[in-house]
Amino acid sequence: MSLDSHLVVERPGFRLDVELRAAAGEVVALLGPNGAGKTTALRGLAGLTPLSGGRVELDGAEVHRLPAERRRIGVVFQDYLLFPHLSALDNVAFGPRCQGLRRAAARRVAAELLDRVGLADHAHARPAHLSGGQAQRVALARALAVRPRLLLLDEPLAALDAHTRLEIRAELRRHLAAFDGATVLVTHDPLDAMVLAHRLVVIENGAVVQTGTPSEIARHPRTDYVARLVGLNLYRGEAEGNHVTVGEARFSSAERLTGPVFVAFPPSAVALYRTRPDGSPRNLWRATIDGIERHGDNVRVHLHGPIPLAADVTPSAAADLDLTPGQEIWAAVKATETHAYPA
Amino acid sequence: MPWPLLVPALAGLAFLVLPLAGLLARAPWQSLPQRLAEPRVLEALRLSLVTATIATAVCLLLGVPLAWLLARTTLPGRRVLRALVTVPLVLPPVVGGVALLLVLGRRGLAGQWLYDAFGVSLPFTTAGVVLAEAFVAMPFLVIAVEGALRAADQRYEEAAATLGASRWTVFHRVTLPMVAPGVLAGAVLCWARALGEFGATITFAGNFPGRTQTMPLAVYLALETDPDAAIVLSLVLLAVSVIVLAGLRDRWTGTA
């Protein structure tokens, strides 16, 4: 079952206007910073926030005029919203009951789903007695119990601690693969999006800024937000042959292009020197250190010069260079790791 | 602790506690058992408990939906409506009784019709007592339930809607269970108010032993003829109040 939608929600000082499609069996991640309108888009799809314009079609049938209870769209909410007065089993049986199943039949459906998410033992537990990971699985089972045409997940892993998250992420991926309808999930975590989704839709300020597969987006970011998410330095410039001009800086890149382009390279491709290096490496600038922070096993150095720049150096290199904020330094970027692509 | 606060605080405490202590001190403890067994006392107590309970049931049946209307809909003039609902809260109960008489009395707007069509006359009957008590007590329930509804997380209702629940299903399977503690607290408060109701009852339902003479009415009457009996009846009401308060300890007196 496929989704084809155009969501427009207008509020004072904010306008959401995004087109969102998902094929049957496809998982689409809606990725964006806080306040970008991700959750609003999800609520618009579910019928919880009225649309100011646009449409929502499931398998070609318009549903955006239907109230939420008649759309048959399953939602896993950010903090799950399991009914606190009902057992896990009755939470999952709630949807089937609303669809007209008798209590016993609804409970059979629910028991089977709880078994599928590995919670058969906790069927009679109240939500207050479930761990975060268990509650997340009950919420997923509850949403799937209505045999939804479309499954929506709002930050499905955000409420979990790091360890549980890892486990639940892998498990969620398995359940989503088994679901034959379309899935839209909202997240601000690029890792969740890359692991769980087939396709990413990045929104900023209520508009789509980039869509593509996770690997496309990781390689060719088109906004500063996406570049930061995937950990690349990103610039917009003019290309002529192997050269790209970004402001006052000139890059040599591996690709031959002309016209407006993006240039991207990882912080690890930047090398720092106290004195101007011998020979004449291309892509060399004088820059000032803005800040230094730990980043994984390395040290990330933020620089400004002709272009703002993030560089990753090893701790020992950082010690040898004796880096301090405000210090002037030489930064060089390897041309082989500098990628240009049309803007 | 600054004395301008401490002294009035202690005076206030004494003011609230001393009369009750006086009641206990003057109680005819020796004759208490046989006085409690007097048919007059038992009759008044039974009538009070029965009417207050029915009045609470009436308030629940009408008041919970009314509270929902005030808390969950965007009806125009909702603020005026809420003000109207709370009027019986501040209205002297005697005035409430007079108003009830004017509407439901045998010559009243609705009362005349009731009498002509069904031969039903409400004033000076046990049903009249229930009506008077419900009229005075319902605002307590409505306000408590409305507060609980406003405090409840409405996202659970949205979650229920995405699972296919109609508005009515959402109300009775999600909303109501979630505000149950608030409804219970409101009902107990409402019941206690109905139990103590005096002014509207005596005005609308009169003072007939066994039919409309509830405990507070019996206390007032006994005070003129048999002060000891009044004390005994008052003690019974005090005991009921204390039991109710103990039951609500966590919710109203606060755990802090």
Interface residues (C-beta under 8 A of the other chain):
Chain A: A46 G47 L48 P67 A68 E69 R70 R71 R72 I73 G74 V75 F77 L81 F83 P84 H85 F94 G95 C98 Q99 R142 A143 A145 V146
Chain B: D153 R155 Y156 E158 A159 A160 A161 T162 L163 G164 A165 S166 T169 R173 V174 P177 M178 A180
